Amino acid sequence: MLKRIFSILCAAAVIMFAANSQAHATSVSVVLDTPSGYFAEPEKVYQTVQTSLDTIFGNSPEFEVRSVSECDAYVQIYREELNRTDNWDSSYGGDNQRDLSLKKEDVAKIADHFGDDYLIYVRVSSTAPRYTGGMFSSGQKVNVTLDFRIWSREKRDLVYTKRAITTGKSNTIYFAGGGSTEHAIEKGLKKGLQDIEKEASKIKAAMEG
């Protein structure tokens, strides 16, 4: 009888501990700015960044991280209200340009809108492709700049910043084409995100402090 009561009490303690931990989980919003679709595939960039965030926070139940796509709609509206986005279309096609500069003041307002403890701001930009050639191959090379910043609503400041500048290459043998700009950007982005992932413990420590 005593063993049964003890087991019940232990089970109740575990449930209460789990519920308490969940209630105090650190909430995180994510804002991602991708390169123009003229050279890159934004969907692929989204997937690559999301995979990296899952790598950093996936095994940490104390963090509740929104998916990359959850915050997009409001950020777009925020930019429109400040005239920081420009859309045009014609019978020949259309374009969507954005002012990628979000100052601390902007990040703070966006973070306050979502009400989470932290906001991760990721910005990806790339240069126009440069064509390269070898004895039996040709390809494309791009420089990719990755800015990874974390804003704390409590401290009203950035608690982690990292800039990774990498080069991505995509080569093919001559008769198969001239390489892929999208693949080059993806490779460069992955290299930059790997540098971020190496500092996963530092990132989480900054968000726990």
Z-matrix of the N, CA and C atoms (Angstrom, degrees):
N
C 1 1.457
C 2 1.529 1 110.79
N 3 1.359 2 114.78 1 -46.57
C 4 1.455 3 119.24 2 -179.97
C 5 1.530 4 111.24 3 -63.37
N 6 1.353 5 115.22 4 -37.51
C 7 1.460 6 119.34 5 178.95
C 8 1.522 7 110.36 6 -63.30
N 9 1.348 8 115.42 7 -40.34
C 10 1.468 9 119.60 8 -179.43
C 11 1.529 10 110.32 9 -65.56
N 12 1.321 11 116.61 10 -43.23
C 13 1.472 12 120.38 11 178.80
C 14 1.523 13 110.23 12 -62.56
N 15 1.346 14 115.51 13 -41.88
C 16 1.462 15 120.32 14 -179.98
C 17 1.528 16 110.59 15 -62.52
N 18 1.336 17 116.01 16 -41.72
C 19 1.471 18 120.48 17 179.50
C 20 1.520 19 111.41 18 -63.46
N 21 1.346 20 115.08 19 -40.79
C 22 1.466 21 119.70 20 179.17
C 23 1.526 22 110.79 21 -64.06
N 24 1.341 23 115.70 22 -43.03
C 25 1.460 24 119.92 23 179.40
C 26 1.525 25 111.80 24 -63.97
N 27 1.337 26 115.87 25 -39.59
C 28 1.473 27 120.19 26 178.44
C 29 1.533 28 111.20 27 -63.86
N 30 1.349 29 114.37 28 -43.35
C 31 1.465 30 119.09 29 179.36
C 32 1.526 31 110.45 30 -62.86
N 33 1.321 32 116.31 31 -41.76
C 34 1.461 33 120.40 32 179.26
C 35 1.520 34 111.25 33 -64.14
N 36 1.328 35 116.19 34 -38.51
C 37 1.466 36 120.46 35 179.39
C 38 1.527 37 110.82 36 -64.94
N 39 1.333 38 115.90 37 -41.10
C 40 1.466 39 120.24 38 179.16
C 41 1.522 40 110.68 39 -63.33
N 42 1.340 41 116.31 40 -43.71
C 43 1.466 42 121.03 41 179.63
C 44 1.527 43 110.50 42 -63.10
N 45 1.325 44 116.73 43 -43.79
C 46 1.458 45 120.39 44 -179.65
C 47 1.515 46 111.05 45 -65.20
N 48 1.338 47 116.66 46 -39.10
C 49 1.463 48 120.68 47 179.34
C 50 1.521 49 110.66 48 -64.99
N 51 1.333 50 116.13 49 -42.70
C 52 1.465 51 120.57 50 179.96
C 53 1.519 52 110.50 51 -64.86
N 54 1.339 53 115.81 52 -42.44
C 55 1.466 54 119.66 53 -179.92
C 56 1.522 55 110.73 54 -65.55
N 57 1.329 56 116.54 55 -39.11
C 58 1.454 57 120.84 56 179.97
C 59 1.517 58 110.96 57 -66.98
N 60 1.347 59 115.92 58 -40.36
C 61 1.460 60 120.45 59 179.20
C 62 1.514 61 110.03 60 -64.63
N 63 1.349 62 115.93 61 -41.51
C 64 1.457 63 120.25 62 179.98
C 65 1.520 64 110.59 63 -64.70
N 66 1.337 65 116.07 64 -39.37
C 67 1.450 66 120.16 65 -177.93
C 68 1.518 67 111.71 66 -65.78
N 69 1.322 68 117.18 67 -29.08
C 70 1.455 69 121.48 68 -177.78
C 71 1.523 70 112.05 69 -103.87
N 72 1.321 71 117.32 70 18.36
C 73 1.460 72 120.37 71 178.25
C 74 1.524 73 109.78 72 -64.19
N 75 1.312 74 116.23 73 142.51
C 76 1.455 75 122.07 74 178.97
C 77 1.524 76 109.20 75 -77.42
N 78 1.334 77 117.20 76 121.67
C 79 1.461 78 121.26 77 -177.80
C 80 1.529 79 110.04 78 -92.03
N 81 1.335 80 114.75 79 140.93
C 82 1.467 81 120.40 80 -173.68
C 83 1.534 82 110.45 81 -135.97
N 84 1.322 83 116.88 82 127.67
C 85 1.465 84 122.44 83 171.38
C 86 1.523 85 108.76 84 -94.79
N 87 1.325 86 116.26 85 159.02
C 88 1.469 87 120.55 86 -179.80
C 89 1.525 88 109.36 87 -134.35
N 90 1.322 89 116.64 88 127.69
C 91 1.463 90 122.74 89 174.51
C 92 1.519 91 107.37 90 -118.97
N 93 1.325 92 116.04 91 128.37
C 94 1.460 93 121.18 92 -178.14
C 95 1.512 94 110.04 93 -125.52
N 96 1.331 95 116.08 94 127.14
C 97 1.453 96 122.19 95 171.51
C 98 1.519 97 107.85 96 -108.21
N 99 1.327 98 115.74 97 123.04
C 100 1.462 99 121.10 98 -176.42
C 101 1.524 100 110.63 99 -104.37
N 102 1.336 101 117.05 100 162.99
C 103 1.464 102 119.30 101 175.56
C 104 1.521 103 110.46 102 -66.33
N 105 1.301 104 115.80 103 163.53
C 106 1.463 105 120.56 104 176.60
C 107 1.516 106 110.21 105 -59.68
N 108 1.321 107 116.18 106 142.54
C 109 1.462 108 120.70 107 178.94
C 110 1.516 109 113.47 108 -66.72
N 111 1.342 110 116.87 109 -5.26
C 112 1.462 111 119.63 110 179.46
C 113 1.519 112 110.90 111 -62.97
N 114 1.345 113 116.40 112 -37.71
C 115 1.455 114 120.08 113 179.24
C 116 1.525 115 112.15 114 -108.84
N 117 1.327 116 117.33 115 -36.52
C 118 1.465 117 121.26 116 -173.67
C 119 1.521 118 110.93 117 -110.24
N 120 1.318 119 115.56 118 165.85
C 121 1.454 120 122.12 119 173.47
C 122 1.528 121 107.49 120 -102.69
N 123 1.349 122 118.37 121 103.76
C 124 1.468 123 120.48 122 -176.91
C 125 1.525 124 113.55 123 -53.21
N 126 1.343 125 116.78 124 -37.29
C 127 1.464 126 119.40 125 -179.40
C 128 1.516 127 111.22 126 -60.20
N 129 1.330 128 117.06 127 -40.95
C 130 1.458 129 120.88 128 -179.84
C 131 1.526 130 110.82 129 -67.74
N 132 1.330 131 116.02 130 -37.36
C 133 1.461 132 120.25 131 177.52
C 134 1.524 133 109.85 132 -63.82
N 135 1.330 134 116.89 133 -43.15
C 136 1.462 135 121.32 134 177.84
C 137 1.530 136 110.28 135 -57.51
N 138 1.323 137 116.19 136 -48.14
C 139 1.464 138 120.89 137 -178.05
C 140 1.519 139 111.45 138 -62.18
N 141 1.327 140 116.14 139 -41.65
C 142 1.460 141 120.85 140 -178.11
C 143 1.525 142 111.17 141 -65.88
N 144 1.343 143 116.85 142 -43.25
C 145 1.467 144 120.90 143 179.08
C 146 1.526 145 110.64 144 -67.37
N 147 1.345 146 116.94 145 -41.66
C 148 1.460 147 120.53 146 179.42
C 149 1.523 148 111.07 147 -61.48
N 150 1.321 149 116.87 148 -40.70
C 151 1.468 150 121.32 149 178.04
C 152 1.522 151 110.64 150 -61.67
N 153 1.321 152 116.52 151 -40.44
C 154 1.460 153 120.49 152 179.21
C 155 1.528 154 111.39 153 -66.65
N 156 1.344 155 117.32 154 -41.34
C 157 1.466 156 120.14 155 177.44
C 158 1.523 157 111.00 156 -63.44
N 159 1.338 158 116.24 157 -37.74
C 160 1.467 159 120.15 158 177.05
C 161 1.518 160 110.29 159 -63.89
N 162 1.325 161 116.51 160 -35.58
C 163 1.464 162 120.77 161 178.51
C 164 1.523 163 110.82 162 -66.39
N 165 1.327 164 116.54 163 -40.29
C 166 1.467 165 120.96 164 -177.71
C 167 1.525 166 112.05 165 -73.94
N 168 1.340 167 116.91 166 -43.15
C 169 1.465 168 120.36 167 -172.01
C 170 1.527 169 114.45 168 -112.35
N 171 1.323 170 117.95 169 -6.23
C 172 1.464 171 120.87 170 -172.15
C 173 1.512 172 115.03 171 -58.51
N 174 1.317 173 117.78 172 -34.15
C 175 1.464 174 121.74 173 -178.38
C 176 1.528 175 112.15 174 -100.12
N 177 1.316 176 116.97 175 19.99
C 178 1.468 177 121.49 176 -177.57
C 179 1.528 178 109.53 177 -122.41
N 180 1.344 179 117.51 178 88.09
C 181 1.471 180 120.45 179 -177.85
C 182 1.522 181 113.67 180 -63.19
N 183 1.328 182 117.92 181 -12.68
C 184 1.463 183 119.44 182 179.09
C 185 1.523 184 112.16 183 -76.39
N 186 1.352 185 116.50 184 -6.02
C 187 1.457 186 120.38 185 177.32
C 188 1.528 187 109.90 186 -116.50
N 189 1.325 188 116.10 187 131.59
C 190 1.452 189 122.00 188 173.35
C 191 1.522 190 107.64 189 -110.79
N 192 1.332 191 116.49 190 104.79
C 193 1.458 192 121.92 191 -173.90
C 194 1.522 193 109.41 192 -106.53
N 195 1.332 194 116.48 193 123.47
C 196 1.456 195 120.50 194 176.64
C 197 1.529 196 109.54 195 -64.47
N 198 1.314 197 116.98 196 153.73
C 199 1.454 198 119.99 197 174.25
C 200 1.519 199 109.41 198 -69.27
N 201 1.314 200 116.69 199 156.62
C 202 1.458 201 121.46 200 -177.29
C 203 1.524 202 112.01 201 -56.06
N 204 1.331 203 116.70 202 -36.23
C 205 1.470 204 120.86 203 -173.58
C 206 1.530 205 114.03 204 -77.85
N 207 1.321 206 118.25 205 -16.00
C 208 1.469 207 120.62 206 -173.51
C 209 1.525 208 114.08 207 -64.76
N 210 1.318 209 116.86 208 -31.76
C 211 1.465 210 120.20 209 -172.78
C 212 1.524 211 113.60 210 -96.06
N 213 1.305 212 117.18 211 -8.17
C 214 1.460 213 121.36 212 -171.88
C 215 1.523 214 114.29 213 -58.07
N 216 1.328 215 116.63 214 -46.04
C 217 1.462 216 120.29 215 -173.73
C 218 1.524 217 111.13 216 -59.24
N 219 1.340 218 117.01 217 -46.51
C 220 1.457 219 119.00 218 -178.27
C 221 1.522 220 111.45 219 -68.20
N 222 1.321 221 117.98 220 -39.49
C 223 1.467 222 120.87 221 -179.88
C 224 1.529 223 110.14 222 -62.17
N 225 1.334 224 116.91 223 -38.81
C 226 1.459 225 120.53 224 176.61
C 227 1.524 226 110.86 225 -62.24
N 228 1.327 227 116.73 226 -44.95
C 229 1.470 228 120.76 227 178.34
C 230 1.526 229 110.38 228 -62.66
N 231 1.323 230 116.90 229 -41.06
C 232 1.460 231 121.83 230 178.96
C 233 1.526 232 110.46 231 -57.93
N 234 1.325 233 115.63 232 -44.93
C 235 1.469 234 119.75 233 179.83
C 236 1.533 235 111.18 234 -66.37
N 237 1.326 236 116.40 235 -40.26
C 238 1.464 237 120.04 236 -179.70
C 239 1.524 238 110.70 237 -62.04
N 240 1.321 239 117.16 238 -40.42
C 241 1.461 240 120.70 239 -179.32
C 242 1.522 241 111.75 240 -64.98
N 243 1.320 242 116.79 241 -25.26
C 244 1.464 243 121.60 242 179.62
C 245 1.523 244 112.01 243 -100.95
N 246 1.355 245 116.31 244 8.30
C 247 1.465 246 121.70 245 -178.82
C 248 1.525 247 111.75 246 57.83
N 249 1.319 248 115.36 247 40.95
C 250 1.463 249 119.57 248 179.89
C 251 1.524 250 112.10 249 -106.87
N 252 1.305 251 116.15 250 19.16
C 253 1.458 252 119.28 251 175.10
C 254 1.523 253 107.77 252 -140.98
N 255 1.315 254 116.83 253 146.67
C 256 1.454 255 121.74 254 -175.02
C 257 1.524 256 109.23 255 -134.48
N 258 1.325 257 116.34 256 119.14
C 259 1.461 258 121.62 257 178.74
C 260 1.519 259 109.79 258 -116.90
N 261 1.306 260 116.91 259 137.63
C 262 1.453 261 120.15 260 173.86
C 263 1.512 262 109.59 261 -145.59
N 264 1.320 263 115.67 262 154.05
C 265 1.455 264 119.80 263 177.25
C 266 1.519 265 109.19 264 -148.41
N 267 1.322 266 115.31 265 155.42
C 268 1.459 267 122.19 266 178.89
C 269 1.516 268 107.88 267 -149.64
N 270 1.295 269 116.10 268 -176.00
C 271 1.463 270 119.40 269 179.60
C 272 1.521 271 112.08 270 -68.27
N 273 1.346 272 116.12 271 -12.67
C 274 1.459 273 119.91 272 -178.77
C 275 1.529 274 112.77 273 -100.82
N 276 1.304 275 116.34 274 -6.34
C 277 1.463 276 118.24 275 179.94
C 278 1.515 277 110.88 276 143.05
N 279 1.326 278 116.54 277 -166.30
C 280 1.455 279 120.48 278 -178.00
C 281 1.510 280 111.46 279 -149.72
N 282 1.313 281 115.17 280 176.88
C 283 1.452 282 120.05 281 -179.55
C 284 1.521 283 108.66 282 -153.15
N 285 1.320 284 115.23 283 157.27
C 286 1.458 285 121.82 284 177.97
C 287 1.517 286 107.03 285 -137.65
N 288 1.328 287 117.08 286 111.23
C 289 1.449 288 121.47 287 -178.78
C 290 1.515 289 109.19 288 -110.41
N 291 1.336 290 115.47 289 146.21
C 292 1.457 291 119.80 290 -178.72
C 293 1.521 292 110.94 291 -131.91
N 294 1.314 293 115.02 292 146.44
C 295 1.452 294 120.63 293 169.39
C 296 1.524 295 106.28 294 -83.37
N 297 1.330 296 115.87 295 110.36
C 298 1.466 297 119.63 296 -173.32
C 299 1.526 298 113.06 297 -82.43
N 300 1.307 299 117.51 298 0.64
C 301 1.460 300 118.84 299 -177.68
C 302 1.521 301 110.57 300 -86.08
N 303 1.306 302 116.24 301 113.25
C 304 1.461 303 122.20 302 172.03
C 305 1.521 304 107.18 303 -113.18
N 306 1.327 305 115.94 304 112.15
C 307 1.454 306 120.21 305 -179.85
C 308 1.530 307 109.88 306 -78.15
N 309 1.320 308 115.71 307 171.77
C 310 1.461 309 120.12 308 179.04
C 311 1.527 310 110.86 309 -54.93
N 312 1.319 311 115.49 310 -40.45
C 313 1.464 312 120.13 311 -179.67
C 314 1.532 313 110.81 312 -60.10
N 315 1.327 314 116.02 313 -41.32
C 316 1.461 315 120.51 314 179.13
C 317 1.523 316 110.86 315 -66.95
N 318 1.325 317 115.52 316 -45.86
C 319 1.466 318 119.98 317 -179.60
C 320 1.523 319 110.16 318 -60.18
N 321 1.336 320 116.55 319 -40.93
C 322 1.463 321 120.55 320 179.74
C 323 1.527 322 111.31 321 -62.32
N 324 1.327 323 117.69 322 -42.62
C 325 1.465 324 121.23 323 -179.46
C 326 1.527 325 111.30 324 -66.85
N 327 1.327 326 115.93 325 -41.05
C 328 1.467 327 119.47 326 178.80
C 329 1.525 328 110.16 327 -65.91
N 330 1.325 329 116.57 328 -42.51
C 331 1.465 330 120.53 329 178.65
C 332 1.524 331 110.98 330 -61.81
N 333 1.330 332 116.98 331 -40.74
C 334 1.466 333 120.70 332 179.34
C 335 1.525 334 110.92 333 -64.62
N 336 1.330 335 116.74 334 -34.70
C 337 1.468 336 120.11 335 178.72
C 338 1.522 337 110.84 336 -61.08
N 339 1.323 338 117.22 337 -44.56
C 340 1.464 339 120.14 338 -177.92
C 341 1.523 340 112.12 339 -80.14
N 342 1.315 341 116.96 340 -24.41
C 343 1.459 342 120.18 341 175.24
C 344 1.517 343 115.19 342 74.29
N 345 1.332 344 117.70 343 14.10
C 346 1.471 345 120.15 344 179.37
C 347 1.525 346 110.43 345 -84.76
N 348 1.321 347 115.04 346 164.70
C 349 1.463 348 119.89 347 -178.13
C 350 1.529 349 112.06 348 -66.25
N 351 1.328 350 115.23 349 -37.62
C 352 1.464 351 120.00 350 -177.57
C 353 1.527 352 109.97 351 -136.16
N 354 1.322 353 115.25 352 157.52
C 355 1.453 354 121.20 353 172.91
C 356 1.530 355 108.23 354 -129.88
N 357 1.316 356 115.53 355 125.47
C 358 1.464 357 121.04 356 176.11
C 359 1.522 358 108.14 357 -95.75
N 360 1.319 359 115.90 358 122.27
C 361 1.464 360 121.05 359 178.68
C 362 1.523 361 108.86 360 -110.91
N 363 1.329 362 115.70 361 116.96
C 364 1.462 363 121.75 362 -179.31
C 365 1.521 364 108.36 363 -115.94
N 366 1.321 365 116.53 364 126.67
C 367 1.463 366 120.87 365 178.49
C 368 1.531 367 109.09 366 -125.36
N 369 1.311 368 115.05 367 128.54
C 370 1.462 369 121.22 368 -178.78
C 371 1.524 370 108.73 369 -119.85
N 372 1.306 371 116.97 370 127.34
C 373 1.463 372 120.86 371 176.03
C 374 1.522 373 108.72 372 -135.92
N 375 1.316 374 115.72 373 156.29
C 376 1.463 375 119.79 374 -177.43
C 377 1.518 376 110.42 375 -144.91
N 378 1.321 377 115.09 376 154.86
C 379 1.455 378 120.29 377 176.70
C 380 1.528 379 109.55 378 -83.26
N 381 1.315 380 116.37 379 167.42
C 382 1.459 381 120.30 380 172.69
C 383 1.527 382 108.13 381 -65.42
N 384 1.323 383 118.23 382 148.36
C 385 1.470 384 120.51 383 -176.68
C 386 1.526 385 112.24 384 -67.17
N 387 1.325 386 115.58 385 145.28
C 388 1.458 387 122.76 386 172.91
C 389 1.523 388 107.31 387 -111.67
N 390 1.282 389 116.71 388 131.31
C 391 1.463 390 120.51 389 -176.74
C 392 1.519 391 110.21 390 -85.69
N 393 1.322 392 115.43 391 136.58
C 394 1.451 393 121.76 392 -178.93
C 395 1.523 394 109.39 393 -124.57
N 396 1.308 395 115.55 394 159.34
C 397 1.458 396 119.24 395 179.60
C 398 1.509 397 111.46 396 -147.46
N 399 1.312 398 115.81 397 148.92
C 400 1.453 399 122.43 398 177.45
C 401 1.507 400 109.56 399 -130.29
N 402 1.320 401 116.33 400 -166.58
C 403 1.455 402 119.96 401 -178.09
C 404 1.521 403 111.94 402 -64.71
N 405 1.343 404 117.11 403 -40.48
C 406 1.465 405 119.75 404 -177.30
C 407 1.528 406 113.15 405 -126.84
N 408 1.328 407 117.15 406 10.97
C 409 1.460 408 118.43 407 -176.50
C 410 1.516 409 111.30 408 -145.03
N 411 1.311 410 114.96 409 163.20
C 412 1.461 411 121.75 410 172.96
C 413 1.521 412 107.08 411 -139.88
N 414 1.319 413 115.80 412 158.46
C 415 1.461 414 117.23 413 -177.33
C 416 1.503 415 112.44 414 -167.53
N 417 1.339 416 114.65 415 -167.55
C 418 1.451 417 121.82 416 -179.43
C 419 1.524 418 109.24 417 -133.13
N 420 1.315 419 114.65 418 148.24
C 421 1.461 420 121.36 419 -179.31
C 422 1.516 421 108.61 420 -132.39
N 423 1.333 422 116.61 421 136.40
C 424 1.465 423 120.93 422 177.51
C 425 1.523 424 109.41 423 -135.28
N 426 1.322 425 115.17 424 152.56
C 427 1.457 426 120.89 425 170.96
C 428 1.526 427 108.18 426 -97.43
N 429 1.311 428 116.67 427 131.55
C 430 1.462 429 121.91 428 -178.73
C 431 1.528 430 109.33 429 -117.75
N 432 1.323 431 115.75 430 127.62
C 433 1.464 432 120.89 431 177.18
C 434 1.527 433 108.93 432 -109.47
N 435 1.313 434 115.41 433 125.23
C 436 1.467 435 122.06 434 -179.52
C 437 1.520 436 109.06 435 -117.55
N 438 1.325 437 115.97 436 118.09
C 439 1.467 438 121.66 437 173.56
C 440 1.522 439 108.52 438 -105.83
N 441 1.327 440 116.02 439 124.96
C 442 1.469 441 122.05 440 -177.94
C 443 1.522 442 106.88 441 -125.10
N 444 1.341 443 116.14 442 113.94
C 445 1.464 444 120.70 443 -175.77
C 446 1.518 445 110.69 444 -131.41
N 447 1.312 446 115.79 445 147.31
C 448 1.469 447 120.93 446 179.54
C 449 1.521 448 109.11 447 -126.12
N 450 1.336 449 115.35 448 123.78
C 451 1.465 450 122.63 449 -178.46
C 452 1.519 451 109.48 450 -103.29
N 453 1.331 452 116.27 451 134.32
C 454 1.463 453 122.27 452 176.27
C 455 1.518 454 109.52 453 -102.97
N 456 1.336 455 116.61 454 122.78
C 457 1.467 456 119.61 455 178.43
C 458 1.518 457 111.33 456 -68.84
N 459 1.315 458 116.57 457 -32.31
C 460 1.465 459 119.72 458 -179.11
C 461 1.525 460 111.35 459 -71.10
N 462 1.335 461 116.18 460 -44.29
C 463 1.467 462 120.30 461 -177.94
C 464 1.519 463 112.87 462 -85.76
N 465 1.354 464 116.87 463 -11.95
C 466 1.463 465 121.97 464 -179.45
C 467 1.520 466 111.35 465 55.88
N 468 1.316 467 115.21 466 41.44
C 469 1.461 468 119.55 467 -179.76
C 470 1.525 469 108.98 468 -162.91
N 471 1.325 470 115.03 469 168.94
C 472 1.457 471 121.04 470 175.76
C 473 1.524 472 109.60 471 -76.88
N 474 1.327 473 116.39 472 135.04
C 475 1.463 474 120.25 473 179.29
C 476 1.528 475 111.41 474 -109.46
N 477 1.327 476 116.46 475 -8.78
C 478 1.464 477 120.03 476 177.30
C 479 1.523 478 108.76 477 -155.10
N 480 1.321 479 116.46 478 132.30
C 481 1.460 480 121.53 479 175.61
C 482 1.519 481 109.16 480 -138.53
N 483 1.308 482 115.03 481 142.31
C 484 1.470 483 120.24 482 178.54
C 485 1.517 484 108.10 483 -151.56
N 486 1.314 485 116.39 484 132.87
C 487 1.469 486 121.50 485 174.04
C 488 1.522 487 107.85 486 -121.22
N 489 1.320 488 115.07 487 124.43
C 490 1.466 489 121.11 488 178.69
C 491 1.521 490 108.28 489 -118.90
N 492 1.311 491 116.42 490 123.74
C 493 1.468 492 122.09 491 177.99
C 494 1.525 493 107.75 492 -113.93
N 495 1.312 494 115.52 493 116.20
C 496 1.455 495 120.56 494 -174.27
C 497 1.534 496 110.24 495 -129.58
N 498 1.324 497 114.78 496 169.60
C 499 1.457 498 121.36 497 176.61
C 500 1.516 499 109.18 498 -119.05
N 501 1.310 500 116.29 499 130.65
C 502 1.467 501 121.38 500 176.95
C 503 1.515 502 109.94 501 -112.08
N 504 1.330 503 115.77 502 140.31
C 505 1.465 504 120.89 503 -179.04
C 506 1.522 505 109.94 504 -128.90
N 507 1.317 506 115.08 505 146.98
C 508 1.460 507 121.34 506 174.37
C 509 1.521 508 107.71 507 -138.30
N 510 1.321 509 116.37 508 115.49
C 511 1.464 510 121.67 509 -177.24
C 512 1.520 511 110.92 510 -118.55
N 513 1.326 512 115.65 511 149.92
C 514 1.464 513 122.02 512 172.81
C 515 1.524 514 107.69 513 -141.17
N 516 1.317 515 115.82 514 158.80
C 517 1.449 516 118.75 515 173.37
C 518 1.523 517 108.58 516 -69.99
N 519 1.297 518 117.57 517 154.04
C 520 1.462 519 121.84 518 -168.47
C 521 1.521 520 114.62 519 -50.94
N 522 1.320 521 117.06 520 -48.33
C 523 1.463 522 118.00 521 -174.02
C 524 1.516 523 113.16 522 -74.03
N 525 1.350 524 117.93 523 -6.90
C 526 1.464 525 120.83 524 -179.18
C 527 1.531 526 112.71 525 -98.43
N 528 1.327 527 118.08 526 0.88
C 529 1.459 528 119.85 527 178.98
C 530 1.510 529 111.95 528 123.80
N 531 1.324 530 115.05 529 -167.31
C 532 1.455 531 120.30 530 -175.54
C 533 1.504 532 114.17 531 -118.68
N 534 1.313 533 118.40 532 31.74
C 535 1.451 534 121.02 533 -179.53
C 536 1.524 535 111.84 534 83.40
N 537 1.315 536 116.60 535 174.13
C 538 1.466 537 122.19 536 -176.73
C 539 1.520 538 110.03 537 -127.75
N 540 1.336 539 116.19 538 123.86
C 541 1.461 540 120.10 539 177.08
C 542 1.520 541 110.92 540 -62.77
N 543 1.345 542 116.38 541 -41.72
C 544 1.461 543 120.57 542 -179.80
C 545 1.520 544 111.36 543 -59.11
N 546 1.331 545 117.14 544 -44.25
C 547 1.457 546 120.60 545 179.61
C 548 1.522 547 111.14 546 -66.89
N 549 1.324 548 116.67 547 -37.09
C 550 1.459 549 119.91 548 179.30
C 551 1.527 550 110.84 549 -63.29
N 552 1.352 551 116.49 550 -44.29
C 553 1.462 552 120.47 551 178.98
C 554 1.524 553 110.44 552 -65.06
N 555 1.334 554 116.22 553 -41.90
C 556 1.463 555 120.03 554 179.54
C 557 1.524 556 110.98 555 -60.87
N 558 1.336 557 116.59 556 -42.92
C 559 1.468 558 119.90 557 179.61
C 560 1.527 559 111.18 558 -65.01
N 561 1.335 560 116.60 559 -42.34
C 562 1.455 561 119.43 560 178.12
C 563 1.513 562 111.95 561 -63.80
N 564 1.344 563 116.52 562 -40.82
C 565 1.465 564 121.02 563 178.99
C 566 1.520 565 110.98 564 -63.93
N 567 1.316 566 117.42 565 -42.54
C 568 1.459 567 120.77 566 179.79
C 569 1.527 568 111.21 567 -61.72
N 570 1.320 569 116.78 568 -38.64
C 571 1.459 570 120.36 569 178.01
C 572 1.528 571 110.55 570 -62.78
N 573 1.344 572 116.11 571 -42.45
C 574 1.456 573 119.35 572 178.56
C 575 1.517 574 112.50 573 -66.13
N 576 1.327 575 116.58 574 -41.68
C 577 1.469 576 120.65 575 -179.93
C 578 1.525 577 111.60 576 -66.76
N 579 1.329 578 117.05 577 -31.11
C 580 1.458 579 119.73 578 176.67
C 581 1.527 580 110.70 579 -62.64
N 582 1.340 581 116.72 580 -36.21
C 583 1.465 582 120.11 581 175.85
C 584 1.527 583 110.87 582 -64.45
N 585 1.336 584 116.38 583 -37.59
C 586 1.466 585 120.57 584 178.05
C 587 1.529 586 110.14 585 -67.59
N 588 1.324 587 116.27 586 -44.70
C 589 1.459 588 120.74 587 -177.48
C 590 1.526 589 111.79 588 -61.17
N 591 1.325 590 117.01 589 -31.61
C 592 1.463 591 120.61 590 178.58
C 593 1.521 592 111.64 591 -63.70
N 594 1.328 593 116.60 592 -21.48
C 595 1.465 594 121.10 593 -179.07
C 596 1.527 595 111.54 594 -104.75
N 597 1.337 596 116.50 595 25.77
C 598 1.466 597 120.98 596 -177.93
C 599 1.526 598 111.65 597 -56.58
N 600 1.323 599 117.18 598 -43.54
C 601 1.467 600 120.08 599 -179.15
C 602 1.522 601 110.65 600 -65.85
N 603 1.313 602 117.21 601 -37.98
C 604 1.471 603 121.62 602 178.46
C 605 1.532 604 110.30 603 -66.54
N 606 1.327 605 116.00 604 -39.59
C 607 1.469 606 121.11 605 179.61
C 608 1.524 607 110.11 606 -63.01
N 609 1.331 608 116.19 607 -49.04
C 610 1.465 609 119.44 608 -177.65
C 611 1.519 610 111.79 609 -68.19
N 612 1.324 611 116.56 610 -32.77
C 613 1.480 612 119.58 611 176.63
C 614 1.526 613 110.37 612 -65.96
N 615 1.338 614 117.25 613 -38.71
C 616 1.460 615 120.68 614 178.56
C 617 1.523 616 111.63 615 -65.85
N 618 1.344 617 116.25 616 -28.28
C 619 1.459 618 121.33 617 -178.70
C 620 1.528 619 111.31 618 -89.24
N 621 1.288 620 117.31 619 -5.97
C 622 1.466 621 120.80 620 178.27
C 623 1.521 622 111.46 621 -104.93
N 624 1.327 623 114.89 622 -14.19
C 625 1.451 624 119.25 623 -175.88
C 626 1.516 625 113.67 624 -77.89
